[in-house]
Amino acid sequence: MILRQLQPIIEEKLFQGKALIILGPRQVGKSTLLNMISNGLRKDVLFLNCDNNDIRKQLSEPGINELRRIIGKSEIVFIDEAQRVLNIGLTLKLITDQMPEVQLIVTGSSSLELSNLVNEPLTGRKFEYQLFPLSFQEISNHYGYIEAKRNLHQFIVFGTYPDVVNNTGNEPEVLSNLVSSYLFKDVFMYQDIRKPEFIEQLLEALALQMGSEVSFNELAQLLKSDPHTVQRYISLLEKAFIIFRLRSFSRNVRNELKKSRKIYFYDNGIRNAILGNYSQLDSRTDRGVLWENFFIAERMKYLHYNKIFAKRFFWRTAQQMEIDYLEDYNGKLTAFEIKWNPLNKLKFPLSFTKNYPDAECISVHTDNFQEFIGV
């Protein structure tokens, strides 16, 4: 088993009177993480998998007496895929308030229902975390840095879902099965989804535009839809942890773009599976954007697991001057230019360095990226 960076973080928060919420896409290793946590505890543990219909029914509208009967003498209760339970927020609130001796650990493969139904009832009663596909740091810790670096090209093409990393040689088959059977399950079950094929078409368009500025109007024209529908479906895909967006950074300098956004994928393998393109990295015309997506996703994992609450952006002007990735942490700006070739000479735009003279400017490439993701 590959030790997940989230495991000691969760274990440190046990029995502090709060529910622990772990969100992340399906097949990312949430159930495995629960098993690894339980194996190290000398406590009575109860597992409730809400993919099972009978468990969903029992948890949907129970009273406190029914919950006490379900939990019995268990000291830790794992509730897996909790977003599938109606009124799950109220159920979790009852357990947390009325049974303070019980530690709740709750997972959800989407925030579609879970975040909406949990946030209000559990205000002040929860710690919430996200579990990502395997980080390069987790892979390095398990297999060794030399082996991880040797397989960097594979990770950039096939991504780092646990089943993908553990099935060398069968990556296309694993990814195709993941995309067709699991990834969109919660999105398609969502009550307002009436056009599953539209989501697939939208994802193909976003995959082709990965790392570029995205226009809802242009996507709507391309897909013969309207901007409101495009924006709503993109929001659903974000809540299912398939894509995420970066906003443009501006502090009201006149020529900076203020309302633009870029779309990235949580995992390169998912993006390439959507396009059906598993070509080797050296022969790809999209190598640069795959590298950019890989680094930004890895940096996101590093920030989250290390509790660095930085705001993330890109920067561009009306004159097309651009910086790939920008972080604002406690008022300090760090600008990253992400290049595949370490030999490429890099000069940050004068309009940026002049307006933000205190910003740290860093060139990231394949020879030094590990310094910025905790390896």
WOJO-V263506 format. One record per backbone hydrogen bond with DSSP energy under -0.5 kcal/mol. CO is the residue of the C=O (numbers start at 1). NH is the residue of the N-H. Records with the same first field share a line. If there is no record, write none. Layout:
BEGIN
CO = NH  NH
END
This chain:
BEGIN
1 = 3
4 = 7  8
5 = 9
6 = 10
7 = 11
8 = 12
9 = 13
10 = 13
11 = 14
13 = 16
19 = 21  127
20 = 22  106
21 = 23  129
22 = 108
23 = 131
25 = 28
29 = 33
30 = 34
31 = 35
32 = 36
33 = 37
34 = 38
35 = 39
36 = 40
37 = 40
38 = 41
41 = 43
43 = 45
44 = 75  76
46 = 78
48 = 50  80
49 = 52
52 = 56
53 = 57
54 = 58
55 = 59
56 = 60
57 = 60  61
63 = 67
64 = 68
65 = 69
66 = 70
67 = 71
68 = 72
71 = 74
75 = 103
76 = 46  78
77 = 79  105
78 = 48  80
79 = 107
80 = 50
81 = 84
82 = 85
84 = 86
85 = 88
87 = 91
88 = 92
89 = 93
90 = 94
91 = 95
92 = 96
93 = 97
94 = 98
95 = 99
99 = 102
102 = 104
103 = 77
104 = 20
105 = 79
106 = 22
107 = 82
108 = 24
111 = 116
113 = 117
114 = 118
115 = 119
118 = 122
120 = 123
122 = 125
125 = 19
127 = 21
129 = 23
130 = 132
135 = 139
136 = 140
137 = 141
138 = 142
139 = 143
140 = 144
144 = 148
145 = 149
146 = 150
147 = 151
149 = 152
151 = 155
152 = 156
153 = 157
154 = 158
155 = 159
160 = 134
161 = 164  165
162 = 166
164 = 167
167 = 170
170 = 174
171 = 175
172 = 176
173 = 177
174 = 178
175 = 179
176 = 180
177 = 181
178 = 182  183
179 = 184
182 = 185
184 = 188
185 = 189
186 = 190
187 = 190
190 = 193
192 = 194
195 = 198  199
196 = 200
197 = 201
198 = 202
199 = 203
200 = 204
201 = 205
202 = 206
203 = 207
204 = 208
205 = 209
207 = 210
209 = 212
212 = 263
214 = 216
215 = 219
216 = 220
217 = 221
218 = 222
219 = 223
220 = 225
221 = 224
226 = 230
227 = 231
228 = 232
229 = 233
230 = 234
231 = 235
232 = 236
233 = 237
234 = 238
235 = 239
236 = 240
237 = 242  243
238 = 241
239 = 111
242 = 266
244 = 264
246 = 262
247 = 314
253 = 256
255 = 318
260 = 248
261 = 214
262 = 246
263 = 211
264 = 244
267 = 271
268 = 272
269 = 273
270 = 274
271 = 275
272 = 276  277
276 = 278
280 = 283
281 = 284
284 = 287
286 = 290
287 = 291
288 = 292
289 = 293
290 = 294
291 = 295
292 = 296
293 = 297
294 = 298
295 = 299
296 = 300
297 = 301
298 = 302
299 = 303
300 = 304
301 = 305
302 = 306
303 = 308
304 = 307
307 = 309
308 = 310
311 = 328
312 = 247
313 = 326
314 = 249
315 = 323
316 = 257
317 = 320
321 = 317
323 = 315
325 = 336
326 = 313
327 = 329  334
328 = 311
329 = 332
332 = 329
333 = 360
334 = 327
335 = 362
336 = 325  338
337 = 339  364
340 = 342  366
341 = 344
349 = 352  353
350 = 354
351 = 355
352 = 356
356 = 359
360 = 335  362
362 = 337  364
364 = 339
365 = 368  369
368 = 371
369 = 372
370 = 373  375
END
